[in-house]
Amino acid sequence: MQKLFSFGFWNTIAGAILRNRILIISLITICTILLAFQWKNMRFSYTEANLLPDDAEINLQYKSFETIFGNDGNLVTIATQDSSLFTVEGFTKWRNLALELESFDEVESVLGIHNLMTLSKNENPKRFEFTPILSDSLSKLSADRLTKYRNQLFNNYPFYEGLVFNSKTQTVQTAVYLKDSVVDNKARKEFIIQKLQPLIEHFETSNNKDLKVSGMPYIRTLNSQNIVDEIQWFVLAALLVTSFIFFFFFRSFRATLIAMFTVVIGVMWAFGFIGLIGYEITVLTAVIPPLIIIIGIPNCIFLINKYQQEIKKHGNKAKSLQRVITKVGNATLMTNLTTASGFATFIFTQSELLVEFGVLASINIVAIFLLSLFIIPIIYSYMPSPKEKHLKHLGKHWIEGFVEWMVKMVKHHRVAIYFMAVFILVLSIIGIYKIRVSGSLLEDMPQQAEFFKEIKFFEKEFDGVLPLEILINTNRKNGVVKLSTLQKMDALESEILEIEELSKPISVVNLAKFAKQAYYNGNDKYYQLPTRAERNFMMPYFKSLSNSEDGITSYVDSTGRYARMTIFMKDIGTDEIEQIENRLQPEIDKLFPKDRYEVTLTGKALIYQKGTYYLVNNLILSLGLAVVLIAIFMAWMFRSFRMIIISLIPNLLPLIMTAGMMGFIGIPIKPSTILVFSIAFGISVDDTIHFLAKYRQELKANNWKIRRSVYPSLRETAVSMFYTSIVLFFGFSVFMISSFGGTVALGGLVSATLLFAMLANLLLLPSLLLSLERSIANKETMKKPHLQIIDEDDDD
């Protein structure tokens, strides 16, 4: 391993690259073409992000529920507050819309005011039958009949309250149940985008009506489509921003085009690797192509800047290219490996979503390093040497002034630097205590999007669209239909109704109450569970109901052992859902003794909420692993424990500052922002490596005199560190154009962290080296590191 970083090794690599230029370019071209063919295998995720391991208890519970009752996220709702709905014309059009929806192959069933059923009591034989409430044919409908039906519906059918209408606001909705086979695949997207949306838009346009559409399949589809649409804008924006900054620094179209060509190939490879490995494009993996641009440009800056410096120094193109690969290639490999290692720590989280992100990010970071190392020197080898106008940026007065200001601060104002660092640390710790954890499924979605506004409409009218399920296992056949079980479920429903964030539950209890109302000839005052005495003489009617396919099969399994209670939940955070669980669990334990019943809260919305806490724990793991990896690297580089501490301080302080900033600003810890720390640490440590690599060279040249080594190191590395940090700052700021709140927060926080990390590495790190000079000036421990850093003054 030591040879990998030796001068001789990199000198050999440089010679091999420059001697085999045509072969290397041919291989890159072939690889690019082959990876481009893999683009056809790219597919977008059609399921919710499952942040938990497959064997997590709550995942196993949901799979058990899904086996018994199917997918809980198959409902699309279409609502209106149209006052003309109960006119002959309005009702006819609404009914025709529902019938057209029902005709689609992807639709299992449609429930709305056009086909509502009531229970009718027959005496001979004694049974209940489902019959249409509105049995009149369309030709016989009249305004009076529809007015009567409207009053009858809102006043006499509590069974449908919250399911089909809101009697207080007279909002009416049609429930469209999709087949389970289309909910989690491409067919759902095709139905929503190609069939449902055009149908709704045509209805609104032709009738001048405003319809509201929501439900998990609808939300997931439009949200995924937003991700697809944003990928191209992210890539384009990242290219434009980084190329503009690159040109601003270098003032050379040629250098800018070479850098852009390199990162574009990197982006093509990134998409190719996604298709080759077979991962889905999710809200995280969609970030990788622009991320490669942002990380690749600093590689180009270091390589091109070094090439131009060498040309300015001696004018020998061949010698300059050799030195670029030999010297900058070594340092760039180190920085890219540490960055890739930071992302690779996500592989150990056991969360499929983060594992895929970590694998793809680390592979592509190594790939963009190789592309930069090969393409830039080879292209320059075929081009004439840079002219004087291309080298003017190397002597800019403003950047020299900035460097001298930093040298002055380190030399004369170290106490002020320490005071500011401590002040920021204390303030950040205070802010950390204000951070909250949020597992909101909808919080990161584009809040200006129409579908998000419609979510809020349904939360107001029907108490939410996120399904929460309660699975009740009675552990005996037909245990659900026993009156004692129904009474327990009814008591639990009463508790649920007291919780503002939850909707009215839907379960077999509703049907039992509806049956009693039917027994008493539809009198809504009897919409309640039958007493034990009533149950005995109503038993023949109940038996006919339990044998009906239109009866209880959606909420009781075929054996009568399992029951479900479906609740719709408003978009609430992790703390709120935990409070709801803490409130319901004691009631569940009291009503359903564990020795007789098994009751579990489940549903995809709940799984997502639980996944957030899992990610918080794994953040500590992944960040801890990243710190350990960097510490090992520093130990290998300097063989000094004090140097490990000194090198970590400037990189950990920006992370603490970011956490404190999140607390003060009110940005919660959530699946999107949780990545900030590992990403920022993995990238910011690059500056430390560049500085310490140069510092190590100066130590050797100055006979291990720290004071004589720090200032030249600072002057040498400050320009490149400043350039790359500015590129990274504006590059990650590109994510702030996203319509997703989490992506905006990710971009802003990483940008701020990296900017502060640059200042920490240029001010705090050299200050610490100077202040602790006597403690670390140990020639014996620093003279023989495992890692041989290439001396800038060595000849090729």
N, C-alpha and C positions, 0 to 999 in steps of 0.2 A: 504493500500500500504506500510505503514511503516513496517508492519510485514514481508513483502516479503524480506526485507534486514536485518532483525533482527537475532541475534545469535541463539535464540531459534528456529526460523523457520528453519534455515539451519542445525541446529543440528538434528532436526526432519527429515529433508529430507535425511541427511546422514544415519541416522538409517534405514529409510525406504528403501533406495537403497541397503544397505548391507544386510538387512534381506530378501529382495525379489529379490535376484540376478537371480535365475532361471526364475522367472516370467518376469523380465525386459528383459533378454536376449531372452526369447521366443517371447516377444512382438516385440523386435527389428528385430528378424529373420522373423517373420510374416509380419511386415511392409515392410521389404526389399524385400521379395518375391512378395508381392502385388504390390509394386512400380515397381519391375522389369517387371511384366506383363504389366505395362503401357508403357514400352519402345516401344511397337509395335504401339502406338498412336503418337509417335514423327514424326513430318513431317517438312520438310525444306521449307523455304519461297521461293515462286516462283514469287514474285512481288518485285518491287523496295521498298526500305524503305521509307514509307510515314511519314515524321517527323511532319506533320501538323495535327491538329484535323480534323475529318471528315467534320465538318461544316465550315471549313475555306473557304473563298470566292474562292480562286484559286482551291481548291478541287471541289467545286460545279461547277465552270466553266469547269473544265476538264470532270466531269461527264456528263455535258450537251453536250460537244463536243463528248464524247464517245458514247452517245445515238444516235447522228446524224450520225457520221462517223465511229464509231468503234474504236478499239485500235490503238494507233499511234505507238506502239512498236512491230509491227509484221513483220518487214522486215529483212531478212538475205541476205547479199550480198557476192558473190564469185567473186573474181577479179584475173586477170592475166595480165602480160605484155609480154606474149609469142608471139614472132614474127612469129611463125609458125601457129598461130591460123587461119589465112586465107589461109592455104593450104587445099587441099581436106581432107587429113588425120586428120589434126589438127581440122578443122571445124567439121568434122563428130564426132570426139570424144567429142568435146565441146557440140555439139548438143545432143548427146546421154546422156551426164551427165545431162543436163537440163531436158531432157525427163524423165529420171529416177527420178529426184527430183520431177517432176510434178506428177509422179504416186503415191507418198506417200499420204496417207489419210490426214495427217496433213497440207498439202500444199494447199493453195487456188489457187495460180497461179504463173507462172514463166515468167519473162520477160528477154529476152536476144537477142543477135544478131541472133539467130536461128529463132526467130519468130516475129521480128519487123514488125510493120504495118505502112503503109502510107495511106494518104487520097487521094482517086481518085475522080475526078469530072466527074459526068455523066450529060449529057445535057437533056436526055429524059427518065424519068422525071428528073428535076433538083434536084440533091442530091449529098451528099458526101458518099462515101463508104470506109470502112477500108479494105484494101487489103494487102497481104504480100509484103514487099519490095523484098525479095528473094523468088520468087515463084517457082524457079526451083526445081525439085525433086533431091534427093541426087545422083541418077544415072546419072543425066545430069550435075552435077557440074563439073567445070573444074578450073584449076589454074587461067586462064584468067578471068573467070566469078567471082571468089572470089576476085581477085585483083581489078576488077572493082567495085564490091560490097563494098569493103573496102574503096576505094577512094570516092565512092558515099556517103557512110555512114558518114565518117569523114568531108566531105566538104558540103554536101547538106541537112543534117538533124539536124539543131540546136535544134529541139524539144527534141532529145535524148541526147544532150550534158549535161554531169553531172549526167544523170540518168542511162545511159547504157555505156557510154564511156567518156574518156577524150581525146579529139582530139589532144591536145598538146603533151601528152606523149604516146598516143595510148594505154592507159590502158583500158581494156574492163572488164565489170562486168555483172554478171547475178543476177537479183533481184528475190529473192524467198519470196513470201508473204505467211505467215502462216495464218491459220484460227484463227479468234478471240477466238474461243472456246478452243484452246490449248495454247494460249500465256501465261496465268497466272496460269497454273497448271502443274501437274506432266507429262502430255503428252508432253509438250514442252521439258522437260529434256530428256525424253526417245527418242524423235525424234533427238535431237541434239547429244546426247551421243551414242545412239545405231544405228542410221541410217545415219545422216549427216556426222559425223566425220569419221566413217569407210569408207563411200563412197568417201569422199575427200581424205583420206589417200591412199585408193586403187588406185584412179585416179593418184595421185602424184607418187606413187611407180611404177605403171605399165607404166606410160608415162614419167617418169623422169621430172616432171613439178613441179613448185612451185606455189601453189594457196594461195591466201589471203582470209580469211573468217572473216566477222564481222557482225555488226547489233545488235540491242539491245537484241533480244532473245538469240543470240549466246553468247554475252558478259555476260548477266545475268546468263545463265546456267553454263558456265565455272567458273564464279566468285563464284557462289553458291557451285559448286563442290569443289573449293579450300577451302571454309569454312568447308565443310564436312571432307575433307582430313586433315585439320589442327586440328580439335577438338581432334582426337586421339593423335596427336603429342603433343599438348598442355598438355593434361592430363598426358601423359607418361613423358614428360619433367619436368612438375611441380612435379610429384612424385619422379623422380630421383634427381632433384636438392634439393628439400626440405629434402628428406631422407638422402642425402649425408651430408648436413649441420647439420641435426639433429644428425646424427651419429658422426660427427666431434665434436659437442659440448658435447654429452653424452657418447661417446665411448662405446655404449652398443647396440648390435644387438637386444637384447630383447626389449629394450625401443623403438628402431627404428621401429621394426616390429609391435609393439602395436600401435604406432602412425600412421604408414602407413595403418594398418588394419582399424583404425578408420576413416581416411579421405577417404579411398576407399569406405567404406559403405556410407559416405557422398556424394561422387560422384554418386554412384548408386541411392541414393535418389534424387539427383539433376536431373538426367535424368528422373527418375520416375515422379517427380513433373512437369517437362515440358510436358510429355505425359498426365498426369492426368488432368492438368489444360487446356490442349489443345492449348498451345501457339506454334507458329512456331519457328524453330531454325533459328535465324538471326545472323548477324555479332556481335550483342550484346549478345544475349542469349547464343551463343556458347562459350562466355568467362566465363560463370557461373561455369561449372564443375571445371576447373583449379583454378578459383577464390576461390572456396570452399576449395580446397587443401591448398592454400596459407593462407587463413584465419584460417583454422582448425588446422594447425600445431602449431601456437602460443598457442592455447588452450591446445594442448597436452604438449607443453613445460612448461607452467605454472603448470599444474596438475602433470606431472611426476617430474619436478624439486622440487616442494613442497613435494611430497611423499618421494623423496630421501633425502631431507633435514631433514624431520621428522625422517626417519629411522636412519640417521646419528646421530641425536640428542639423541634419546632414544631407538631405536631398536625395538619398539613395533609396529608390522604391523597393528593390528586392530586399535590402536590409531592413527597411521599415516594416514590410509585411512579415518578415521572419520574426522580428521583435514583437509585433502585435500579437501573433499567435503564441509565442513563447512566454511573454510576460502577462499580457492581459487575459489570455486564455486560461492561465492558471488561476488567477484571482476570480475570474468570471465563473469558472467551474465551481469554486468554493461557494460563491454566493448563490449560484443556482441550486447547488446541492442542498444548502441550508434552507433555501426557500421551499424546494420540493419536499424536504424532510418535514418542514412545518405543516404543509398540506397533507403529507402522507400520514401524519399522526391521526387524522380522521379515520383511517382504516381500522384503528383499534377500538372504535366506538361501538361496534356491533349494530349500529343503525344503518340499514341498507342505503338510505338516502345520502348519509354522510360518507359512507364507505365508497360509494360510486364517485362522489365529488372528489374525495381524496385521491383515489386511483387515477382518475382522468387528469386532475390538476397536476399531480406529481409527474406523470408520464409526459404531459405536454410541456411542462417547464424544462425537463431534460431535453425534449425534442427541440424547443426553441433555442436552447443553448447551442446544440449541435448545428442547427441551421445557421445561427449567427456566426459561429466559429468557422463554418465552411464557406458560406455564401459571400460574406463581406470581403475577406481577403482575396478570394478567387475573382470576384467582380473587379476589385481594384487592381488586380494583377493584369487585367486586360485593358485597363484604362490608363490614359496619361497621368502623370503625377499632378496633384492638386496645384492650382495656380496661387499666386500670392493673395488674391482676393478671397480664396477659400480658407486662408489661414488667419485672416484678420481677427476672427473672433477669439483667437488664442491670447490676444493681448488687450482685451477689453478693459477699459479703465474702471468701469463700474463694478465688474466682478472682482477685480484686484482690490478695489476699495472695500468690498464686502469681506474678502479674505483677511485683509489687514485689520478690519474692525474686530473680527473674531480672534485674531492673534492678540490684539490689544486687550480684549476682554479676558482671555485666558491668562495673559501675562500679568495684568494689573488689577483685575476685578474678580478674582476667583471667589472671594467671600460673598460678593453680590450674586454670583452664579449659584453658590450653595444655598444662600438664603432663599432665592427664588425657587430652587428645586424643592427645598423643605416646605416652603409655603404651598406650592402646588401639591405636594404629597399630602399635607394635612387637609387642605381644602378638598382634595379628591377623596380621601378616606371618609370625610363627612358626607360627600355626595354619594358614595357607595352605599351608605346606609339608607339612602332614599330610593335605591333601585327596586323596581317591582318586577315580578316574573309574569309574563303574559303568554297564554297558549291559545289566544283567540284565533279561530279558524278563518275569520273574515277580516281581521284587522289590517292585514297587509295588502288586501285587495284594493284596486284602484277606486278611491272613494268618489271620484268625479264621474265614474262610469255609470251609465244608466241602470245597469243590472244591480249595482250596489245600492243606488237610491231605492230601487224596487225592493231590495231586501229590507230596508228600513220601513217601507210601506207595510210589508207583511208582518214585520215585528210589531208594528202599531196595531194592525187590524186582527192578526191571528196569533200574536205572541211568539213569532219566530218561525224559522224554516229549518233549523238544524235538528235532525232527529236524535233523540235520546231514548234508549230502549231499556226497559226493565224486564228481565227474563225470570219467570217464576217456575221453578221445578217442584211439583208437589210430591214427587217420588212415588206416585201410585196412579194407576190407570183411572181415568175420569175424575181425578182429584180436583181438577180445575172447576168443574161444574157443581161441586158440592157447595151448598149454601154458605158453610163456614168459610170456605176459601174466597168466595165472592164477597163476603162481608169484610174479610181482611183486606182484599184488594180495594174495596170501596173506602175503607178507612185510610188506606195509603193514598188514594186519589184525593181525599179531602185534605190531607196534609200537603200534597203537591199543589192543589189549587191555592194554597196560602202563599206560595212562592211566586213572586211577581215575574221572575225571569222565565218561568215555565208555562206552557200552554195547558189547556184542559186535556187530561189523558184520554186516549182512545183504547178501549179494551173490551173484553167480553162482558164486563160489568155494564157498559153502556147498553149492550144488547139485552141483557137481563132486565134492565130498567125499562127499556123500550117494550119488552115483552109484557111486563106488568101493565104498562100504559095501554097496550093493545088489549089485554084481557079486560080492562075496565073501559073498553070501547073508545080508546084514544084520548081519554081525559088526561091532559098533561100534568094534573096534580098528582097523578099516580106514577110519574116517571121517577121511580125509586126501586130499590131491591125489594123483592117479595119477602114477607115474613116467613117463618118456618111453617106456620099454618097455611098461608097462601101457597107456599111451594107445594104442599102435599096435594091440594086439589087442582093446582095448575100443572102438575107433573106430566100428564098426557100431552099437553100443549108444548111443553119444553122438549119432550122427546122428539116431536116432529121437527122442532127447530134445530136440534143438534144433528139431525140427519140431513139437513138441507145444506147444499153446497154454498148457497148464498148467505148462510148463517154465520157461523163462528170460525170457519176454517182459517181465516186470515189472522186470527188472534188466539186460537187454540189449536195445538197440533192434533193429528188424527187419532192419537191414543188418549187425548184428554189429560195428559200428564203435564204438559208445558203450556204456559200462558205468557203472552207478551202484553206490556203496556207501552204504547207509543206516545211519547211526549215531544213537542217541538219546543226548542230552546232558543232564546235570544242569543245574539253574539255577545258572550260574556268572557271575561278573562279567567286565568287559571285560579286565582284567589277566590273568585265568585263561585266557580264550579266546585271548588274544594269545600267552600262553606255550605253549598247545597248538599253535597255528599255527607258532610258532617251533621247536617240537619236531618237528612232522610234516613241515614244508616241506623240510628237508635230506634226510629219508628219501625223500620223494616225488621230489626232484630226483635222488637217487642211483639210485632204482629205475626211474624213468621219465625217460629222457633227453629233454630238451626238443626235440631235433631229430626225435624220433619220436613223442612223446606230448604231449598237452595235458591236464593234470590241474588241476582247480580245486575248491576248497572252496566250497560254496554252501549255500543253504537260508535260509528266512525268519528263523530264529533268529539266524543269523550276520549277515544283513543288518541286523537290529535292533541287534546289538552294534556293527557298524561305524558305524551311524548316530550313535551317541553321540559318537564322536570328531569326526564331522562337525559335530555341534551345538556342541561345545566351541569349535571354530574359529569357527563362525558367531556364537557368543556374543560373542566378541571383536569381530567385525565389527559386530553390531547395537548392542552397547553403545558401541563407538567412534563409530558414526554418531549415536547419541543424544547423546553428549557433545559432538560437533561441532555438532549442531543447537542445543543449548542454549548453547554458547559463541558461536555466530553470533548468537543471539537477544540474549545479554547484550552482545555487542559493538555490536549495533544499538541497544540500549537506552541504553548508557552511553558508547560510543565510547572505551573505556578497556581496555587489555589487562590492567592490574592488577585491574580490577573483574571481568574474566572469571575470573581465577585465584581471586580471593576468593570469588566466587559458586559456583565448582565444588568448592572444598575441603569445605564442609559437606555436599555431596551425594555426593562420592566416598568420604569417610571412612566413612560408614555401610555402603557396599557392601564396602569392605575389611574392616570389622568383621564383616559377615555371612559373608564368605568364611572369615575366621579362625574364626568360631564353628562353621561347618560342619566345619572340620578338627578342632577339639577335640571336638565332639560325635560326630563320625563319620558325618555326613550326606554322602554322596558326590555328586559332580557327575553328574547323570543327566538324561534328557530332561525330567523333571518339575521338578526343582529348578533347572535351567539358566535357567528363565524369571524367577527371583527378581530377578536383577540389573537386567534391563531394565525390568521392571514397577516395582520399587521406585524406580529412578532417575527414571523418567518421572513418577511420582506425587510423590516427595519434592521435586523441583525446584519444584513448585507453591508450597510454603511460601517458598522463596527469592524467587520472583517476587512473591508478595504482599508480602513484607517490603521488597524493593527498590523495588517500585512506590510504596509509602507513603514509603519513604526518599527517593525521588526528589522526591516532592511536598514533603517537609519541607525538603530542600535548597533548593528554589526559594523556599519561604516564609521560610527563615532565612538568606538571602543566602549559600548554599553553605557554611555552617558545619556541619561534619560532627558535631561533638560535640553541638550543639544539635538535630541532625536524628535521630540514632540513637535517643536515649531516647524521644522521642514516637512514633517509628516502632515501637519495640518495644512500648510500651504499647498502641498502637492495634491492632497486628496479632496480638498474643499470644493474645488470647481466641479469635478465629476460628481461628487456627492450632492452638490447643490443642483446640478443639471438633472440628475436622475430623480432626486426627491421632488423637484418641481414637476417633472413629467408624471411621476406616480401620483402626485397630489391632484393634478388636473385630470389625469387618466381615470382615477377612481371617482373623481367628481362627475364623470360622465354618467355614472349610475344614478345620479340625482335627477336625471331627466325621466327616470322610470315613473310609471303611474302606480307602482307597487310601493307602499309605504316602507316595507322592510328593506327593499333594494335601495331606496333613497337613503334610509338610515345607514345601511351598510356602506354605501359610497361616501357619505359625509363623514362618518366616524373613522373609516380607514384613512381617508385623506387627511383628516385632522391629526390622527395618530402618527402617520408617517412624517408629516411636517414637523411635529414636535420631536419625533425621534431623530430627525436630521439635526435639529438644534441641540438635542441632548448629546448626540455623537460628536458634534463639532465644538461644543462648549464644555459640557459636563465631563465627557470622557477624557479629553486632554487635561482638564483641570485636576481630575482625580489622579491621573498619572503623575502630574507635577507635585501635588500635595502629598502623595504617598511615595514620593521618590525614594526615600531611605528604606521604606519597608519592602519595596519591590525591586530595588536595584541590586539584584542578586545575579551576578554574572554567571555563576555555575548552574543555576536552575534555568536560566534563559538562553544560555549559549548553545545548549544541545537539545533543542526541541525535536520531537519526532517528525515534525513537518518542516521541510526545507522551503523557505520562501525565496523566490527568485530575486536576485539583486538587480536593481534597475541599472547598475553600472557595469554589469557583466557584458562582455562582448559575445556575439553569436558565434 
